Amino acid sequence: MSTVPAAPAGAATLSPYRWVVLFACWLSFTLTSVDRSTWGPASVFVGDDLAVPLASLGVFATAYYVGYVISNALGGIGTDRLGGRLMLSVSLFGAGAFMTLFGSTTSATVGIAVQALVGLFAGADYSAGIRLVASWFPASQLGLPMGIFVTATSLGTAIANSVVPAMIAWHGWGTSYHVFGVISMVLAVLLFFVLRPGPMLDGGPEVAGAVPPAATERSRSSWAAMLANRNLVLTAIAGFGGFWGLYGFITWANALMIKGHGIAPATAGAVVAIFAITAVVVKPIVGFVSDRFFGGARRMPAALILALFVVTLLAFGSLSSPTGFLWLAPLLGAAAYGWTPLLVALVPRLVPSAVTGTASGFANAFWQLGSVIVPLAVGASYAATGSFMVAFVTLAAGPALGAVVMLAVRERRPDRSGADVAGVR
C-alpha cells in the first residue's frame, strides 16, 4: 500500500494530488449512488415482473438500507483500521457484483436478499471517501470539498432517473442493473491503483503500514466515545430526519406520481432528475458559502435548510399536475440536499481526526436508519389512505425533527491552522 510521509497540516493544501483524491472518491460515491437510485425508476417494473404489489415495493428499498446501515457502522471501523483505499475498492466492487446479480433475478425473495447485499457492500464507500478526503484537506477548508463529494448522491439520482427509464424501454429493467454493476466493478479496480492517503491521519494504519496491536480495543472505546459525544449524537439524529425525507422522496416519488396521479414514467423520472441535478450545483455552493462567509459554521444554516425542506415537501404533496411537479422540483432538490454538505463537514470537527472514519460511519449509519424505515412508513401511509398528500406529510416529519434537533448542536471551531480541536489526539 502506498504511504505518504508525515507533513504539517498546511502542507496537504498545497498538493494538487488532493484534487485527484477528491475526484476519485467522488466518482466512486457517484457510482454507488447510481446503484442505489436505480431502484426508484425501476421499482414499478420490477414489481410487475416479480408480482409484488405497490405497497410492498418498499421492502426492497428497506432491505438495501438495512445492509447499508450495517456496512456504514462496520465500514467506518474497517476504514480506520485497514485504510480508505482498500475499503473503498472492496465496497464499490462488491456493490457492482450484486447489482449485476439482481438484474438477473426472477424471484422476489431472492431479489430482496440481493438488495440487502448490494447495500451491505455499498455503505462502506462513504466513510472510506470521507477519511481519504479529510486526510488531504484541513478541517477549516472541508466545506467545499465535502460539498463536492456529496454531490455524488444527487448526481447518482439524476443519472439513474435520466438513463434508467430509457434502458427499461429499450431492453427491460435488468439491463440497467447489469450495465451499472459492471461499470462499478471496473472502476473499483482502477481506483485501487490510483488512491493513496494524505498526511493528516495522525499515525493511522495507512501511515504506519500495519494495524496497531490494540486496534480492536481502540475500536470498542471509539464507539463508546461516539455515543458519549453529545454533539455527534445530536448531529446523527438531525441527519436521520433529513435522510428520512430525502431518500423517502427518492424511493417513492416515481411510484407515487405514476400511480397516484397518472404521470408518465418518463415525466416522473424527469422530475426526480431535475430534483437531483439542482443539488449538484447547490451542494458545493452551500459548502463554499459556509466556509467563506460563516467562518465554517454549519449548525444554523443546516437548520434553516432543513426547515425549507419541510415546506417544499408539503408544497409538492399538494400538487397534482406534471407542470407543477417540474417547476417545484429544483427548489425541492436544493432544500433536500443543501443541508448534507454542512452535516458531513461538521462530523470531522466533532471528533479527533484519528477516528474520522469511525465517526463518519457512525453518523451515516444513524442517518441511514431514516432511509431504512421511511420506505415502509410511506408505503403504509399511502396504502391506508390512498392520499398523495398524506404520503408527503409522512416524508416532511423527518426534516422537521432534524431542523429542531440541529438547533441544540454546539459545534467546535478549528484553530487557525485548521487542526482538529475536538479531542485529544
Order of alpha helices (4+ residues) and beta strands (2+ residues): alpha-alpha-alpha-alpha-alpha-alpha-alpha-alpha-alpha-alpha-alpha-alpha-alpha-alpha-alpha-alpha-alpha-alpha
